[in-house]
Amino acid sequence: MKVGLVLVSHSDKLAEGLAELAGQMAPDVAIIAAGGTDDGGIGTSLEKIQSGIAQADGGAGVALLADLGSAVMTAEMALEFLDPGQREKVRLADAPLVEGAVAAAVAAQTGQDLAAVVRDAEAVTATMGGSASSASAPAADAGTVPEAGDTLDDIDQDDDGVHEASWELINPMGLHARPAAAVAQAMADLDADITINGVDGKSVMMLMTLGLKAGDTLTVSAHGPDAARAVEMLGLEVRNGFGEI
């Protein structure tokens, strides 16, 4: 069972489009769009949100995300109408709708519980505030970075057990949303501290802030029991163009 998502927006088209986008990164997660009024106009619908919660709840709980103030109010009203037992399994995340939905979807896809899914969605606000400096700052204590184009046989391991390697991105779109989500999901399952170009390799939002394009260099540094495996997995993905070439 995975946590489900309900996306509450004033616009039915916005909610549907966002559900489609997030669904590309989380194909096993129930992501329900609850946008617009009952007659298709701009606004929010209590009935749509209630129906969305019922559809998204597969037993692991449901996270709600909303766009503007009145959407938040309607979502809160929907929570109030839930039975006490069900209310414990439904949470409204205090997060921007688009970025929060992406982060929540990736977290849910990796099997995180409801609290973790909501936490990842809400962490986006801090990520957005510090993305520029985080993306440009070098990783702390990263050591010497290997030259771009290293093969898996050239992965470097320093005396402290830190595994590092670099590759040039060869897929046309670079590290866009889909491969960023795939990387974050794969890294999340590993027992290692992983940074990619100085940001958390397990955070899809941090990876997307890097804006890495075709021809840019992706550098990974990993430490922990699964560090070597993390570098090998990432290297294979990059060298295969994330399956896009």
C-alpha positions, 0 to 999 in steps of 0.5 A: 500500500502507498499513500495517496494524493489529492490535488485541490485547485481552483482550476480543473485543468491545472489539477488534472495536468499536475496529476498527470505530471506527478503520475509520470514520476509515481506510477503506482500512487493514486493521484486524484485531481480535485479541481474546479467547481462541480459544474466545471467552473473556477473555484473549489468543490467540497464534494470533489475533495471528499470523493478524491479522498475516498478514491486515493485512500488505499489504506496507507493514508492520503495527503492533500495539497491545495493551491490558494487560500479558499482551496485550503479552507475547503480542504480543511472543511473536508477534513472536518467532515471525516470520521475520527478514525479516517481523519487520522489517516488524512493530512493537509500539507502546508506546501506549494501545490506544484512543487509539493505534489511532485515531492509528495508523489516521489516520496509516496512512490518509494513507500514512505509513510504519510508523515514522511510524504507530508514532510517531504512536500512541506520541505519544498518551501525551504528548498525553493528559498535556498535553491540557488545557493544550494545548487551553486555551492560545492559539496562539503568535504567532497575531496577531489572530484574525478574528471568527467567521463570516468567509467565505473572502473575509475570510481574513486574511493578516498581514505574515508570511504567516500566514493566519487565519480563524474559523468557528462550528461548525454541525454538531450533533456539533461536532468529534467523531472522524470530522470530526477525523480528516478534518481531520487527514488533509486537513491532513497532505497540505499543506505548511504549519504549521497550528494549530486553536484552538492545537493541531496541526491535523494531529493527530487526537488533539489536535483531539479534545482540543479538545472543540469543540461545535456553536456553538463557534468554530473558529480556524485559523492557517496558515503556509507554501506551502499556508497559504491552501489549508489555510484555504480547505479547512477553511473549506469543511468547517466551512461544510458542516457536515463533510457532516453536515447 
